[in-house]
Amino acid sequence: MAVWRRKPNRKVTVHSDQDTQFTSRECPMFLHQHDLESSMSRRGNCHDNAVAESFFQLLKRERIRRRTYPTRDDARRDKFDYIKMFYNPKRKHTNNGMLSPVDFETRRQKLTTAGV
């Protein structure tokens, strides 16, 4: 979905752990077809991909913990809602000047366009 929506014009790194969707045969083919580069942590070493691990820790702490979902679809919808409606557009991050990811990227694009 990110490739379809964002249409990156240069190689993008995809940070992941060793979960089954990332270690399947299809994943490397997909990454190659879309000029994406895999960055996968070693088994059991959360420090290899600190960015991905930090995100999943926040997702669990801020959204999933202490919730019981009636169905897998309900869980998927709730995670999608967290990412799309809160994490990306609203949640402020200390590592990007207390801007949300969307605001940070918009600001960066404006600076790049202005030649700064």
PDB file as gemmi writes it, atoms N, CA and C in Angstrom:
CRYST1    1.000    1.000    1.000  90.00  90.00  90.00 P 1                      
ATOM      1  N   MET A   1       0.826  -1.182   0.000  1.00  0.00           N  
ATOM      2  CA  MET A   1       0.000   0.000   0.000  1.00  0.00           C  
ATOM      3  C   MET A   1       0.878   1.257   0.000  1.00  0.00           C  
ATOM      4  N   ALA A   2       1.961   1.220   0.779  1.00  0.00           N  
ATOM      5  CA  ALA A   2       2.848   2.384   0.826  1.00  0.00           C  
ATOM      6  C   ALA A   2       3.473   2.639  -0.537  1.00  0.00           C  
ATOM      7  N   VAL A   3       3.882   1.595  -1.237  1.00  0.00           N  
ATOM      8  CA  VAL A   3       4.478   1.762  -2.563  1.00  0.00           C  
ATOM      9  C   VAL A   3       3.449   2.363  -3.508  1.00  0.00           C  
ATOM     10  N   TRP A   4       2.254   1.849  -3.479  1.00  0.00           N  
ATOM     11  CA  TRP A   4       1.185   2.331  -4.356  1.00  0.00           C  
ATOM     12  C   TRP A   4       0.852   3.795  -4.072  1.00  0.00           C  
ATOM     13  N   ARG A   5       0.742   4.137  -2.791  1.00  0.00           N  
ATOM     14  CA  ARG A   5       0.326   5.495  -2.438  1.00  0.00           C  
ATOM     15  C   ARG A   5       1.457   6.503  -2.559  1.00  0.00           C  
ATOM     16  N   ARG A   6       2.662   6.111  -2.145  1.00  0.00           N  
ATOM     17  CA  ARG A   6       3.771   7.061  -2.077  1.00  0.00           C  
ATOM     18  C   ARG A   6       4.593   7.133  -3.351  1.00  0.00           C  
ATOM     19  N   LYS A   7       4.635   6.053  -4.128  1.00  0.00           N  
ATOM     20  CA  LYS A   7       5.393   6.003  -5.386  1.00  0.00           C  
ATOM     21  C   LYS A   7       6.811   6.562  -5.214  1.00  0.00           C  
ATOM     22  N   PRO A   8       7.622   5.896  -4.390  1.00  0.00           N  
ATOM     23  CA  PRO A   8       8.976   6.419  -4.135  1.00  0.00           C  
ATOM     24  C   PRO A   8       9.800   6.482  -5.422  1.00  0.00           C  
ATOM     25  N   ASN A   9      10.617   7.513  -5.534  1.00  0.00           N  
ATOM     26  CA  ASN A   9      11.433   7.683  -6.740  1.00  0.00           C  
ATOM     27  C   ASN A   9      12.900   7.324  -6.501  1.00  0.00           C  
ATOM     28  N   ARG A  10      13.184   6.740  -5.343  1.00  0.00           N  
ATOM     29  CA  ARG A  10      14.525   6.237  -5.054  1.00  0.00           C  
ATOM     30  C   ARG A  10      14.400   5.043  -4.112  1.00  0.00           C  
ATOM     31  N   LYS A  11      15.487   4.340  -3.915  1.00  0.00           N  
ATOM     32  CA  LYS A  11      15.476   3.141  -3.072  1.00  0.00           C  
ATOM     33  C   LYS A  11      15.054   3.503  -1.650  1.00  0.00           C  
ATOM     34  N   VAL A  12      14.148   2.716  -1.097  1.00  0.00           N  
ATOM     35  CA  VAL A  12      13.641   2.921   0.252  1.00  0.00           C  
ATOM     36  C   VAL A  12      13.979   1.684   1.069  1.00  0.00           C  
ATOM     37  N   THR A  13      14.381   1.891   2.313  1.00  0.00           N  
ATOM     38  CA  THR A  13      14.706   0.787   3.207  1.00  0.00           C  
ATOM     39  C   THR A  13      13.469   0.402   4.003  1.00  0.00           C  
ATOM     40  N   VAL A  14      13.179  -0.887   4.018  1.00  0.00           N  
ATOM     41  CA  VAL A  14      12.052  -1.426   4.772  1.00  0.00           C  
ATOM     42  C   VAL A  14      12.610  -2.142   5.996  1.00  0.00           C  
ATOM     43  N   HIS A  15      12.364  -1.589   7.168  1.00  0.00           N  
ATOM     44  CA  HIS A  15      12.847  -2.184   8.411  1.00  0.00           C  
ATOM     45  C   HIS A  15      11.832  -3.213   8.891  1.00  0.00           C  
ATOM     46  N   SER A  16      12.318  -4.382   9.285  1.00  0.00           N  
ATOM     47  CA  SER A  16      11.396  -5.414   9.769  1.00  0.00           C  
ATOM     48  C   SER A  16      12.095  -6.346  10.739  1.00  0.00           C  
ATOM     49  N   ASP A  17      11.286  -7.162  11.370  1.00  0.00           N  
ATOM     50  CA  ASP A  17      11.834  -8.237  12.175  1.00  0.00           C  
ATOM     51  C   ASP A  17      11.777  -9.509  11.338  1.00  0.00           C  
ATOM     52  N   GLN A  18      11.937 -10.665  11.958  1.00  0.00           N  
ATOM     53  CA  GLN A  18      11.958 -11.914  11.198  1.00  0.00           C  
ATOM     54  C   GLN A  18      10.613 -12.631  11.243  1.00  0.00           C  
ATOM     55  N   ASP A  19       9.551 -11.877  11.292  1.00  0.00           N  
ATOM     56  CA  ASP A  19       8.220 -12.478  11.288  1.00  0.00           C  
ATOM     57  C   ASP A  19       7.956 -13.124   9.926  1.00  0.00           C  
ATOM     58  N   THR A  20       6.996 -14.022   9.880  1.00  0.00           N  
ATOM     59  CA  THR A  20       6.782 -14.850   8.687  1.00  0.00           C  
ATOM     60  C   THR A  20       6.493 -14.060   7.428  1.00  0.00           C  
ATOM     61  N   GLN A  21       5.786 -12.940   7.516  1.00  0.00           N  
ATOM     62  CA  GLN A  21       5.491 -12.206   6.292  1.00  0.00           C  
ATOM     63  C   GLN A  21       6.758 -11.620   5.667  1.00  0.00           C  
ATOM     64  N   PHE A  22       7.791 -11.381   6.466  1.00  0.00           N  
ATOM     65  CA  PHE A  22       9.030 -10.813   5.943  1.00  0.00           C  
ATOM     66  C   PHE A  22      10.041 -11.878   5.523  1.00  0.00           C  
ATOM     67  N   THR A  23       9.865 -13.105   6.004  1.00  0.00           N  
ATOM     68  CA  THR A  23      10.798 -14.181   5.658  1.00  0.00           C  
ATOM     69  C   THR A  23      10.225 -15.122   4.603  1.00  0.00           C  
ATOM     70  N   SER A  24       9.055 -14.814   4.087  1.00  0.00           N  
ATOM     71  CA  SER A  24       8.435 -15.642   3.047  1.00  0.00           C  
ATOM     72  C   SER A  24       9.183 -15.487   1.730  1.00  0.00           C  
ATOM     73  N   ARG A  25       8.910 -16.360   0.779  1.00  0.00           N  
ATOM     74  CA  ARG A  25       9.527 -16.258  -0.556  1.00  0.00           C  
ATOM     75  C   ARG A  25       9.045 -15.027  -1.307  1.00  0.00           C  
ATOM     76  N   GLU A  26       7.805 -14.644  -1.057  1.00  0.00           N  
ATOM     77  CA  GLU A  26       7.219 -13.534  -1.800  1.00  0.00           C  
ATOM     78  C   GLU A  26       7.831 -12.184  -1.424  1.00  0.00           C  
ATOM     79  N   CYS A  27       8.225 -12.020  -0.183  1.00  0.00           N  
ATOM     80  CA  CYS A  27       8.697 -10.720   0.286  1.00  0.00           C  
ATOM     81  C   CYS A  27       9.937 -10.233  -0.473  1.00  0.00           C  
ATOM     82  N   PRO A  28      11.018 -11.028  -0.588  1.00  0.00           N  
ATOM     83  CA  PRO A  28      12.183 -10.535  -1.348  1.00  0.00           C  
ATOM     84  C   PRO A  28      11.846 -10.208  -2.799  1.00  0.00           C  
ATOM     85  N   MET A  29      10.957 -10.981  -3.398  1.00  0.00           N  
ATOM     86  CA  MET A  29      10.559 -10.694  -4.784  1.00  0.00           C  
ATOM     87  C   MET A  29       9.845  -9.348  -4.862  1.00  0.00           C  
ATOM     88  N   PHE A  30       8.920  -9.112  -3.931  1.00  0.00           N  
ATOM     89  CA  PHE A  30       8.192  -7.846  -3.895  1.00  0.00           C  
ATOM     90  C   PHE A  30       9.160  -6.680  -3.694  1.00  0.00           C  
ATOM     91  N   LEU A  31      10.079  -6.831  -2.738  1.00  0.00           N  
ATOM     92  CA  LEU A  31      11.035  -5.761  -2.466  1.00  0.00           C  
ATOM     93  C   LEU A  31      11.865  -5.446  -3.713  1.00  0.00           C  
ATOM     94  N   HIS A  32      12.346  -6.478  -4.375  1.00  0.00           N  
ATOM     95  CA  HIS A  32      13.157  -6.291  -5.577  1.00  0.00           C  
ATOM     96  C   HIS A  32      12.355  -5.607  -6.687  1.00  0.00           C  
ATOM     97  N   GLN A  33      11.130  -6.060  -6.899  1.00  0.00           N  
ATOM     98  CA  GLN A  33      10.290  -5.495  -7.965  1.00  0.00           C  
ATOM     99  C   GLN A  33      10.010  -4.012  -7.764  1.00  0.00           C  
ATOM    100  N   HIS A  34      10.033  -3.566  -6.517  1.00  0.00           N  
ATOM    101  CA  HIS A  34       9.686  -2.174  -6.225  1.00  0.00           C  
ATOM    102  C   HIS A  34      10.892  -1.354  -5.754  1.00  0.00           C  
ATOM    103  N   ASP A  35      12.103  -1.874  -6.002  1.00  0.00           N  
ATOM    104  CA  ASP A  35      13.343  -1.188  -5.646  1.00  0.00           C  
ATOM    105  C   ASP A  35      13.385  -0.810  -4.165  1.00  0.00           C  
ATOM    106  N   LEU A  36      12.993  -1.760  -3.328  1.00  0.00           N  
ATOM    107  CA  LEU A  36      13.026  -1.576  -1.883  1.00  0.00           C  
ATOM    108  C   LEU A  36      14.168  -2.405  -1.311  1.00  0.00           C  
ATOM    109  N   GLU A  37      14.761  -1.931  -0.236  1.00  0.00           N  
ATOM    110  CA  GLU A  37      15.871  -2.634   0.393  1.00  0.00           C  
ATOM    111  C   GLU A  37      15.430  -3.147   1.758  1.00  0.00           C  
ATOM    112  N   SER A  38      15.704  -4.403   2.019  1.00  0.00           N  
ATOM    113  CA  SER A  38      15.317  -5.013   3.287  1.00  0.00           C  
ATOM    114  C   SER A  38      16.352  -4.725   4.360  1.00  0.00           C  
ATOM    115  N   SER A  39      15.879  -4.409   5.544  1.00  0.00           N  
ATOM    116  CA  SER A  39      16.725  -4.267   6.725  1.00  0.00           C  
ATOM    117  C   SER A  39      16.056  -5.108   7.806  1.00  0.00           C  
ATOM    118  N   MET A  40      16.610  -6.295   8.024  1.00  0.00           N  
ATOM    119  CA  MET A  40      15.973  -7.249   8.937  1.00  0.00           C  
ATOM    120  C   MET A  40      16.857  -7.493  10.151  1.00  0.00           C  
ATOM    121  N   SER A  41      16.235  -7.486  11.303  1.00  0.00           N  
ATOM    122  CA  SER A  41      16.975  -7.736  12.533  1.00  0.00           C  
ATOM    123  C   SER A  41      17.384  -9.201  12.643  1.00  0.00           C  
ATOM    124  N   ARG A  42      18.421  -9.435  13.423  1.00  0.00           N  
ATOM    125  CA  ARG A  42      18.791 -10.818  13.723  1.00  0.00           C  
ATOM    126  C   ARG A  42      17.740 -11.384  14.666  1.00  0.00           C  
ATOM    127  N   ARG A  43      17.549 -12.678  14.602  1.00  0.00           N  
ATOM    128  CA  ARG A  43      16.551 -13.325  15.446  1.00  0.00           C  
ATOM    129  C   ARG A  43      16.789 -12.995  16.918  1.00  0.00           C  
ATOM    130  N   GLY A  44      15.761 -12.448  17.551  1.00  0.00           N  
ATOM    131  CA  GLY A  44      15.811 -12.168  18.984  1.00  0.00           C  
ATOM    132  C   GLY A  44      16.608 -10.931  19.367  1.00  0.00           C  
ATOM    133  N   ASN A  45      17.063 -10.147  18.403  1.00  0.00           N  
ATOM    134  CA  ASN A  45      17.854  -8.967  18.730  1.00  0.00           C  
ATOM    135  C   ASN A  45      17.082  -7.705  18.346  1.00  0.00           C  
ATOM    136  N   CYS A  46      16.377  -7.153  19.307  1.00  0.00           N  
ATOM    137  CA  CYS A  46      15.528  -5.989  19.037  1.00  0.00           C  
ATOM    138  C   CYS A  46      16.334  -4.735  18.732  1.00  0.00           C  
ATOM    139  N   HIS A  47      17.620  -4.729  19.041  1.00  0.00           N  
ATOM    140  CA  HIS A  47      18.416  -3.526  18.829  1.00  0.00           C  
ATOM    141  C   HIS A  47      18.840  -3.339  17.369  1.00  0.00           C  
ATOM    142  N   ASP A  48      18.737  -4.396  16.553  1.00  0.00           N  
ATOM    143  CA  ASP A  48      19.131  -4.281  15.149  1.00  0.00           C  
ATOM    144  C   ASP A  48      18.243  -3.310  14.387  1.00  0.00           C  
ATOM    145  N   ASN A  49      16.979  -3.339  14.649  1.00  0.00           N  
ATOM    146  CA  ASN A  49      16.033  -2.458  13.959  1.00  0.00           C  
ATOM    147  C   ASN A  49      15.272  -1.640  14.989  1.00  0.00           C  
ATOM    148  N   ALA A  50      15.988  -0.768  15.620  1.00  0.00           N  
ATOM    149  CA  ALA A  50      15.403   0.007  16.709  1.00  0.00           C  
ATOM    150  C   ALA A  50      14.183   0.803  16.269  1.00  0.00           C  
ATOM    151  N   VAL A  51      14.189   1.305  15.045  1.00  0.00           N  
ATOM    152  CA  VAL A  51      13.053   2.101  14.556  1.00  0.00           C  
ATOM    153  C   VAL A  51      11.793   1.241  14.506  1.00  0.00           C  
ATOM    154  N   ALA A  52      11.900   0.066  13.889  1.00  0.00           N  
ATOM    155  CA  ALA A  52      10.741  -0.823  13.785  1.00  0.00           C  
ATOM    156  C   ALA A  52      10.301  -1.300  15.161  1.00  0.00           C  
ATOM    157  N   GLU A  53      11.263  -1.685  15.983  1.00  0.00           N  
ATOM    158  CA  GLU A  53      10.922  -2.170  17.326  1.00  0.00           C  
ATOM    159  C   GLU A  53      10.265  -1.079  18.157  1.00  0.00           C  
ATOM    160  N   SER A  54      10.744   0.152  18.012  1.00  0.00           N  
ATOM    161  CA  SER A  54      10.154   1.263  18.748  1.00  0.00           C  
ATOM    162  C   SER A  54       8.703   1.477  18.331  1.00  0.00           C  
ATOM    163  N   PHE A  55       8.459   1.423  17.015  1.00  0.00           N  
ATOM    164  CA  PHE A  55       7.089   1.596  16.534  1.00  0.00           C  
ATOM    165  C   PHE A  55       6.166   0.516  17.089  1.00  0.00           C  
ATOM    166  N   PHE A  56       6.589  -0.753  16.996  1.00  0.00           N  
ATOM    167  CA  PHE A  56       5.717  -1.838  17.455  1.00  0.00           C  
ATOM    168  C   PHE A  56       5.496  -1.780  18.963  1.00  0.00           C  
ATOM    169  N   GLN A  57       6.498  -1.317  19.703  1.00  0.00           N  
ATOM    170  CA  GLN A  57       6.335  -1.146  21.144  1.00  0.00           C  
ATOM    171  C   GLN A  57       5.275  -0.094  21.425  1.00  0.00           C  
ATOM    172  N   LEU A  58       5.304   1.024  20.666  1.00  0.00           N  
ATOM    173  CA  LEU A  58       4.296   2.071  20.839  1.00  0.00           C  
ATOM    174  C   LEU A  58       2.901   1.568  20.461  1.00  0.00           C  
ATOM    175  N   LEU A  59       2.818   0.873  19.347  1.00  0.00           N  
ATOM    176  CA  LEU A  59       1.536   0.316  18.910  1.00  0.00           C  
ATOM    177  C   LEU A  59       0.935  -0.566  20.007  1.00  0.00           C  
ATOM    178  N   LYS A  60       1.755  -1.431  20.552  1.00  0.00           N  
ATOM    179  CA  LYS A  60       1.259  -2.323  21.609  1.00  0.00           C  
ATOM    180  C   LYS A  60       0.881  -1.546  22.857  1.00  0.00           C  
ATOM    181  N   ARG A  61       1.747  -0.605  23.263  1.00  0.00           N  
ATOM    182  CA  ARG A  61       1.493   0.131  24.506  1.00  0.00           C  
ATOM    183  C   ARG A  61       0.313   1.088  24.385  1.00  0.00           C  
ATOM    184  N   GLU A  62       0.246   1.813  23.271  1.00  0.00           N  
ATOM    185  CA  GLU A  62      -0.773   2.853  23.141  1.00  0.00           C  
ATOM    186  C   GLU A  62      -2.103   2.352  22.606  1.00  0.00           C  
ATOM    187  N   ARG A  63      -2.126   1.184  21.983  1.00  0.00           N  
ATOM    188  CA  ARG A  63      -3.372   0.777  21.346  1.00  0.00           C  
ATOM    189  C   ARG A  63      -3.824  -0.630  21.702  1.00  0.00           C  
ATOM    190  N   ILE A  64      -2.940  -1.588  21.638  1.00  0.00           N  
ATOM    191  CA  ILE A  64      -3.366  -2.986  21.701  1.00  0.00           C  
ATOM    192  C   ILE A  64      -3.463  -3.539  23.119  1.00  0.00           C  
ATOM    193  N   ARG A  65      -2.527  -3.155  23.967  1.00  0.00           N  
ATOM    194  CA  ARG A  65      -2.482  -3.727  25.325  1.00  0.00           C  
ATOM    195  C   ARG A  65      -3.819  -3.583  26.042  1.00  0.00           C  
ATOM    196  N   ARG A  66      -4.218  -4.624  26.688  1.00  0.00           N  
ATOM    197  CA  ARG A  66      -5.467  -4.710  27.468  1.00  0.00           C  
ATOM    198  C   ARG A  66      -6.718  -4.638  26.608  1.00  0.00           C  
ATOM    199  N   ARG A  67      -6.599  -4.888  25.322  1.00  0.00           N  
ATOM    200  CA  ARG A  67      -7.775  -4.948  24.458  1.00  0.00           C  
ATOM    201  C   ARG A  67      -7.982  -6.385  24.006  1.00  0.00           C  
ATOM    202  N   THR A  68      -9.217  -6.742  23.864  1.00  0.00           N  
ATOM    203  CA  THR A  68      -9.576  -8.032  23.289  1.00  0.00           C  
ATOM    204  C   THR A  68     -10.428  -7.743  22.066  1.00  0.00           C  
ATOM    205  N   TYR A  69      -9.998  -8.269  20.933  1.00  0.00           N  
ATOM    206  CA  TYR A  69     -10.712  -8.032  19.688  1.00  0.00           C  
ATOM    207  C   TYR A  69     -11.612  -9.228  19.380  1.00  0.00           C  
ATOM    208  N   PRO A  70     -12.859  -8.981  19.036  1.00  0.00           N  
ATOM    209  CA  PRO A  70     -13.776 -10.086  18.733  1.00  0.00           C  
ATOM    210  C   PRO A  70     -13.324 -10.910  17.520  1.00  0.00           C  
ATOM    211  N   THR A  71     -12.717 -10.240  16.519  1.00  0.00           N  
ATOM    212  CA  THR A  71     -12.280 -10.942  15.320  1.00  0.00           C  
ATOM    213  C   THR A  71     -10.929 -10.384  14.864  1.00  0.00           C  
ATOM    214  N   ARG A  72     -10.257 -11.131  13.985  1.00  0.00           N  
ATOM    215  CA  ARG A  72      -9.002 -10.651  13.401  1.00  0.00           C  
ATOM    216  C   ARG A  72      -9.239  -9.379  12.583  1.00  0.00           C  
ATOM    217  N   ASP A  73     -10.355  -9.338  11.889  1.00  0.00           N  
ATOM    218  CA  ASP A  73     -10.676  -8.139  11.108  1.00  0.00           C  
ATOM    219  C   ASP A  73     -10.819  -6.910  11.998  1.00  0.00           C  
ATOM    220  N   ASP A  74     -11.406  -7.078  13.170  1.00  0.00           N  
ATOM    221  CA  ASP A  74     -11.517  -5.961  14.109  1.00  0.00           C  
ATOM    222  C   ASP A  74     -10.134  -5.501  14.556  1.00  0.00           C  
ATOM    223  N   ALA A  75      -9.246  -6.441  14.816  1.00  0.00           N  
ATOM    224  CA  ALA A  75      -7.872  -6.105  15.211  1.00  0.00           C  
ATOM    225  C   ALA A  75      -7.154  -5.385  14.079  1.00  0.00           C  
ATOM    226  N   ARG A  76      -7.299  -5.878  12.859  1.00  0.00           N  
ATOM    227  CA  ARG A  76      -6.666  -5.228  11.702  1.00  0.00           C  
ATOM    228  C   ARG A  76      -7.183  -3.807  11.523  1.00  0.00           C  
ATOM    229  N   ARG A  77      -8.480  -3.629  11.623  1.00  0.00           N  
ATOM    230  CA  ARG A  77      -9.063  -2.291  11.461  1.00  0.00           C  
ATOM    231  C   ARG A  77      -8.551  -1.333  12.538  1.00  0.00           C  
ATOM    232  N   ASP A  78      -8.450  -1.827  13.757  1.00  0.00           N  
ATOM    233  CA  ASP A  78      -7.994  -0.977  14.849  1.00  0.00           C  
ATOM    234  C   ASP A  78      -6.530  -0.585  14.665  1.00  0.00           C  
ATOM    235  N   LYS A  79      -5.701  -1.516  14.228  1.00  0.00           N  
ATOM    236  CA  LYS A  79      -4.289  -1.191  13.979  1.00  0.00           C  
ATOM    237  C   LYS A  79      -4.168  -0.210  12.821  1.00  0.00           C  
ATOM    238  N   PHE A  80      -4.951  -0.419  11.776  1.00  0.00           N  
ATOM    239  CA  PHE A  80      -4.949   0.502  10.637  1.00  0.00           C  
ATOM    240  C   PHE A  80      -5.359   1.895  11.103  1.00  0.00           C  
ATOM    241  N   ASP A  81      -6.406   1.971  11.914  1.00  0.00           N  
ATOM    242  CA  ASP A  81      -6.884   3.251  12.431  1.00  0.00           C  
ATOM    243  C   ASP A  81      -5.800   3.942  13.249  1.00  0.00           C  
ATOM    244  N   TYR A  82      -5.095   3.184  14.088  1.00  0.00           N  
ATOM    245  CA  TYR A  82      -4.023   3.758  14.908  1.00  0.00           C  
ATOM    246  C   TYR A  82      -2.952   4.379  14.014  1.00  0.00           C  
ATOM    247  N   ILE A  83      -2.530   3.641  12.997  1.00  0.00           N  
ATOM    248  CA  ILE A  83      -1.448   4.114  12.124  1.00  0.00           C  
ATOM    249  C   ILE A  83      -1.909   5.271  11.248  1.00  0.00           C  
ATOM    250  N   LYS A  84      -3.017   5.083  10.573  1.00  0.00           N  
ATOM    251  CA  LYS A  84      -3.479   6.044   9.559  1.00  0.00           C  
ATOM    252  C   LYS A  84      -4.104   7.298  10.165  1.00  0.00           C  
ATOM    253  N   MET A  85      -4.827   7.141  11.253  1.00  0.00           N  
ATOM    254  CA  MET A  85      -5.569   8.274  11.801  1.00  0.00           C  
ATOM    255  C   MET A  85      -4.881   8.953  12.986  1.00  0.00           C  
ATOM    256  N   PHE A  86      -3.927   8.262  13.635  1.00  0.00           N  
ATOM    257  CA  PHE A  86      -3.274   8.863  14.798  1.00  0.00           C  
ATOM    258  C   PHE A  86      -1.754   8.932  14.645  1.00  0.00           C  
ATOM    259  N   TYR A  87      -1.099   7.790  14.505  1.00  0.00           N  
ATOM    260  CA  TYR A  87       0.363   7.749  14.540  1.00  0.00           C  
ATOM    261  C   TYR A  87       0.992   8.635  13.462  1.00  0.00           C  
ATOM    262  N   ASN A  88       0.603   8.454  12.215  1.00  0.00           N  
ATOM    263  CA  ASN A  88       1.223   9.230  11.127  1.00  0.00           C  
ATOM    264  C   ASN A  88       0.827  10.706  11.125  1.00  0.00           C  
ATOM    265  N   PRO A  89      -0.465  11.038  11.237  1.00  0.00           N  
ATOM    266  CA  PRO A  89      -0.813  12.464  11.104  1.00  0.00           C  
ATOM    267  C   PRO A  89      -0.764  13.274  12.400  1.00  0.00           C  
ATOM    268  N   LYS A  90      -0.852  12.636  13.566  1.00  0.00           N  
ATOM    269  CA  LYS A  90      -1.015  13.413  14.795  1.00  0.00           C  
ATOM    270  C   LYS A  90       0.055  13.186  15.857  1.00  0.00           C  
ATOM    271  N   ARG A  91       0.529  11.956  16.015  1.00  0.00           N  
ATOM    272  CA  ARG A  91       1.432  11.657  17.126  1.00  0.00           C  
ATOM    273  C   ARG A  91       2.768  12.366  16.943  1.00  0.00           C  
ATOM    274  N   LYS A  92       3.117  13.200  17.901  1.00  0.00           N  
ATOM    275  CA  LYS A  92       4.361  13.956  17.829  1.00  0.00           C  
ATOM    276  C   LYS A  92       5.519  13.085  18.317  1.00  0.00           C  
ATOM    277  N   HIS A  93       6.679  13.254  17.676  1.00  0.00           N  
ATOM    278  CA  HIS A  93       7.858  12.442  17.978  1.00  0.00           C  
ATOM    279  C   HIS A  93       9.019  13.345  18.369  1.00  0.00           C  
ATOM    280  N   THR A  94       9.709  12.979  19.423  1.00  0.00           N  
ATOM    281  CA  THR A  94      10.841  13.789  19.876  1.00  0.00           C  
ATOM    282  C   THR A  94      11.977  13.789  18.863  1.00  0.00           C  
ATOM    283  N   ASN A  95      12.151  12.701  18.112  1.00  0.00           N  
ATOM    284  CA  ASN A  95      13.274  12.616  17.176  1.00  0.00           C  
ATOM    285  C   ASN A  95      13.091  13.459  15.918  1.00  0.00           C  
ATOM    286  N   ASN A  96      11.911  13.970  15.660  1.00  0.00           N  
ATOM    287  CA  ASN A  96      11.754  14.869  14.514  1.00  0.00           C  
ATOM    288  C   ASN A  96      11.155  16.208  14.949  1.00  0.00           C  
ATOM    289  N   GLY A  97      11.726  16.760  15.996  1.00  0.00           N  
ATOM    290  CA  GLY A  97      11.352  18.115  16.406  1.00  0.00           C  
ATOM    291  C   GLY A  97       9.928  18.251  16.891  1.00  0.00           C  
ATOM    292  N   MET A  98       9.402  17.209  17.522  1.00  0.00           N  
ATOM    293  CA  MET A  98       8.027  17.203  18.035  1.00  0.00           C  
ATOM    294  C   MET A  98       6.993  17.423  16.934  1.00  0.00           C  
ATOM    295  N   LEU A  99       7.298  16.893  15.747  1.00  0.00           N  
ATOM    296  CA  LEU A  99       6.349  16.918  14.636  1.00  0.00           C  
ATOM    297  C   LEU A  99       5.820  15.501  14.424  1.00  0.00           C  
ATOM    298  N   SER A 100       4.637  15.400  13.863  1.00  0.00           N  
ATOM    299  CA  SER A 100       4.125  14.087  13.470  1.00  0.00           C  
ATOM    300  C   SER A 100       4.905  13.658  12.230  1.00  0.00           C  
ATOM    301  N   PRO A 101       4.912  12.353  11.896  1.00  0.00           N  
ATOM    302  CA  PRO A 101       5.601  11.927  10.678  1.00  0.00           C  
ATOM    303  C   PRO A 101       5.113  12.659   9.428  1.00  0.00           C  
ATOM    304  N   VAL A 102       3.814  12.886   9.308  1.00  0.00           N  
ATOM    305  CA  VAL A 102       3.281  13.592   8.141  1.00  0.00           C  
ATOM    306  C   VAL A 102       3.786  15.031   8.115  1.00  0.00           C  
ATOM    307  N   ASP A 103       3.751  15.716   9.249  1.00  0.00           N  
ATOM    308  CA  ASP A 103       4.223  17.101   9.298  1.00  0.00           C  
ATOM    309  C   ASP A 103       5.725  17.179   9.025  1.00  0.00           C  
ATOM    310  N   PHE A 104       6.480  16.236   9.560  1.00  0.00           N  
ATOM    311  CA  PHE A 104       7.921  16.199   9.339  1.00  0.00           C  
ATOM    312  C   PHE A 104       8.234  16.033   7.853  1.00  0.00           C  
ATOM    313  N   GLU A 105       7.546  15.102   7.219  1.00  0.00           N  
ATOM    314  CA  GLU A 105       7.794  14.860   5.800  1.00  0.00           C  
ATOM    315  C   GLU A 105       7.375  16.055   4.947  1.00  0.00           C  
ATOM    316  N   THR A 106       6.249  16.654   5.258  1.00  0.00           N  
ATOM    317  CA  THR A 106       5.791  17.835   4.520  1.00  0.00           C  
ATOM    318  C   THR A 106       6.812  18.962   4.642  1.00  0.00           C  
ATOM    319  N   ARG A 107       7.299  19.168   5.840  1.00  0.00           N  
ATOM    320  CA  ARG A 107       8.300  20.224   6.073  1.00  0.00           C  
ATOM    321  C   ARG A 107       9.587  19.914   5.301  1.00  0.00           C  
ATOM    322  N   ARG A 108      10.001  18.651   5.323  1.00  0.00           N  
ATOM    323  CA  ARG A 108      11.219  18.258   4.622  1.00  0.00           C  
ATOM    324  C   ARG A 108      11.075  18.459   3.116  1.00  0.00           C  
ATOM    325  N   GLN A 109       9.913  18.109   2.581  1.00  0.00           N  
ATOM    326  CA  GLN A 109       9.680  18.288   1.146  1.00  0.00           C  
ATOM    327  C   GLN A 109       9.707  19.767   0.761  1.00  0.00           C  
ATOM    328  N   LYS A 110       9.148  20.620   1.606  1.00  0.00           N  
ATOM    329  CA  LYS A 110       9.164  22.056   1.334  1.00  0.00           C  
ATOM    330  C   LYS A 110      10.595  22.585   1.331  1.00  0.00           C  
ATOM    331  N   LEU A 111      11.403  22.142   2.292  1.00  0.00           N  
ATOM    332  CA  LEU A 111      12.796  22.584   2.369  1.00  0.00           C  
ATOM    333  C   LEU A 111      13.588  22.074   1.154  1.00  0.00           C  
ATOM    334  N   THR A 112      13.321  20.821   0.759  1.00  0.00           N  
ATOM    335  CA  THR A 112      14.021  20.256  -0.404  1.00  0.00           C  
ATOM    336  C   THR A 112      13.640  21.013  -1.665  1.00  0.00           C  
ATOM    337  N   THR A 113      12.365  21.310  -1.815  1.00  0.00           N  
ATOM    338  CA  THR A 113      11.878  22.038  -2.991  1.00  0.00           C  
ATOM    339  C   THR A 113      12.463  23.446  -3.029  1.00  0.00           C  
ATOM    340  N   ALA A 114      12.620  24.048  -1.848  1.00  0.00           N  
ATOM    341  CA  ALA A 114      13.166  25.405  -1.772  1.00  0.00           C  
ATOM    342  C   ALA A 114      14.682  25.415  -1.927  1.00  0.00           C  
ATOM    343  N   GLY A 115      15.308  24.226  -1.946  1.00  0.00           N  
ATOM    344  CA  GLY A 115      16.754  24.146  -2.113  1.00  0.00           C  
ATOM    345  C   GLY A 115      17.530  24.348  -0.839  1.00  0.00           C  
ATOM    346  N   VAL A 116      16.883  24.177   0.288  1.00  0.00           N  
ATOM    347  CA  VAL A 116      17.548  24.363   1.586  1.00  0.00           C  
ATOM    348  C   VAL A 116      18.183  23.066   2.016  1.00  0.00           C  
TER     349      VAL A 116                                                      
END                                                                             
